[in-house]
Amino acid sequence: MGRDRWGKGLGPAVPVAPAARVDKFEVFFDLVFVVSFFIITRATAANVTPRELLHAMLVLAVLWWCWVVHSAVASRLRLGEGFVPVLMVIGMVALFTFALALPQTFGNLQQGTAGPILVTVSYMVIRAVHMSLYAYATRGDPPARRKLWQLAPEVLITTCLLLIAALLPPEVDDPGLGLWLRDGLWIAVVVIQYASGLLAGAEGWQITSAEHWTERYDLILIIALGESVISVGVGGNLIGKPVTWPAIPAAIFGILFTAALWWAHFDMIGPAARIALHAAEGRPRVAMARDAYAYLYLPMIAGVILFAIGAEELVRTITDPVGGVAERAHGPAVPLLFAGVMLYLAADMAFQLRTLRTVSWTRVATLVALAAGLPVGRHLPALAALGLLTAICVALVAVELVMMAEARAALRRAVYEEKASHEASEAAFRARWHDGGPERPEE
């Protein structure tokens, strides 16, 4: 009876098929993460200090854990089918509220507790939506249902810690101690979240469609890379300003090095890893999906946000008519730019090692070149520093195009054959449907 009630009106939830792809509602849901990445970058870029960077990374880690849980739900249920979109819209509202309240989360303790409490309530709603959907998706699956109850304490504990972080620090007499208490509670939340994922193990989880899982994470990484492009345009005040000659090479460099970083992952590493996840089965598939995508994509996205902040400050310096084109970058702009790219590439190397069991010497050489270029870039004009980083990233792509031409061609052939075979199967199925085969529903 309960199942029938769920199925009335909007229709029942639809499980994920083995060859499923990302549906349109999931892409729509990602728009809220666009706002979240944008707010994190803007709020941090407004006042770049070590503590503000720590806050940005803590918020990103908590937000990313919500994304990981979201992807676990999406691996079981089609988020755009049946009654599921209704609950997901509630989750979107909570996530949007969470993002809007982020700038007040780590503000002055005298600003009050409204913002931090709103963050906590939004977090609780997001987690409740995901828990409810996963409980529905795993009915009749005792191992998966046990995993749900094993992770329930993590939800309860982290929610309580966020609430304490919102209420207790303002009551501490020493403001400095209150700030450290709040930061410590957020650090505890992150540690508990990611430790619980490792301690839970791979038994009981399920990755029905490797295609859906990899595509889901690839899309969110592309969204994060888009934040770098936004930072160059919006953060650098290029929009609505008179076009000056320094702004043109700055914009070109910003697009080029972001495109090179996209290429570094999505040209070969991403497609090969997708095939590797397809080939894995059972617990090895779940463990690879957790380690490579749920965990290692986080430092990649953190690197993107760091170099987006650095690029924004560099472009602002380049386009500032007061300092001139020969002016050096201010503050931590160059270190953030170079360190962010290094973190992105290092995490991508770890991703390659975990999925493909290989390490590319070109990536190691690029990290060495970036480490050597960092102190040089700090003494160069801002435009030259941005150009140096762009040259290193583009050189990585150019060298790999030449050195790995045969492997790249073989990968492309394999992907083409896979897609052609899949398309042929789809065409045959649709032909049977058109001919009124047994799969066609009654009208």
Stockholm file with secondary structure:
# STOCKHOLM 1.0

chainA/1-443         MGRDRWGKGLGPAVPVAPAARVDKFEVFFDLVFVVSFFIITRATAANVTPRELLHAMLVLAVLWWCWVVHSAVASRLRLGEGFVPVLMVIGMVALFTFALALPQTFGNLQQGTAGPILVTVSYMVIRAVHMSLYAYATRGDPPARRKLWQLAPEVLITTCLLLIAALLPPEVDDPGLGLWLRDGLWIAVVVIQYASGLLAGAEGWQITSAEHWTERYDLILIIALGESVISVGVGGNLIGKPVTWPAIPAAIFGILFTAALWWAHFDMIGPAARIALHAAEGRPRVAMARDAYAYLYLPMIAGVILFAIGAEELVRTITDPVGGVAERAHGPAVPLLFAGVMLYLAADMAFQLRTLRTVSWTRVATLVALAAGLPVGRHLPALAALGLLTAICVALVAVELVMMAEARAALRRAVYEEKASHEASEAAFRARWHDGGPERPEE
#=GR chainA/1-443 SS CHHHHHHSTTCCCCBCCTTCCCCHHHHHHHHHHHHHHHHHHHHHHTSCCHHHHHHHHHHHHHHHHHHHHHHHHHTTBCTTSTTHHHHHHHHHHHHHHHHHHHHHHTSCGGGCSHHHHHHHHHHHHHHHHHHHHHHHHTTTCHHHHHHHHHHHHHHHHHHHHHHHHHHSGGGCSSHHHHHHHHHHHHHHHHHHHHHHHHHTCSTTCCCSCHHHHHHHHHHHHHHHHHHHHHIIIIITTCTTSCCCTTHHHHHHHHHHHHHHHHHHHHTTHHHHHHHHHHHCCHHHHHHHIIIIIIITHHHHHHHHHHHHHHHHHHHHHHHCTTTCTTCBCCTTHHHHHHHHHHHHHHHHHHHHHHHHSCCCHHHHHHHHHHHHHHHHHTTSBHHHHHHHHHHHHHHHHHHHHHHTHHHHHHHHHHHHHHHHHHHHHHHHHHHHHHTTCTTSCCC
#=GC SS_cons         CHHHHHHSTTCCCCBCCTTCCCCHHHHHHHHHHHHHHHHHHHHHHTSCCHHHHHHHHHHHHHHHHHHHHHHHHHTTBCTTSTTHHHHHHHHHHHHHHHHHHHHHHTSCGGGCSHHHHHHHHHHHHHHHHHHHHHHHHTTTCHHHHHHHHHHHHHHHHHHHHHHHHHHSGGGCSSHHHHHHHHHHHHHHHHHHHHHHHHHTCSTTCCCSCHHHHHHHHHHHHHHHHHHHHHIIIIITTCTTSCCCTTHHHHHHHHHHHHHHHHHHHHTTHHHHHHHHHHHCCHHHHHHHIIIIIIITHHHHHHHHHHHHHHHHHHHHHHHCTTTCTTCBCCTTHHHHHHHHHHHHHHHHHHHHHHHHSCCCHHHHHHHHHHHHHHHHHTTSBHHHHHHHHHHHHHHHHHHHHHHTHHHHHHHHHHHHHHHHHHHHHHHHHHHHHHTTCTTSCCC
//
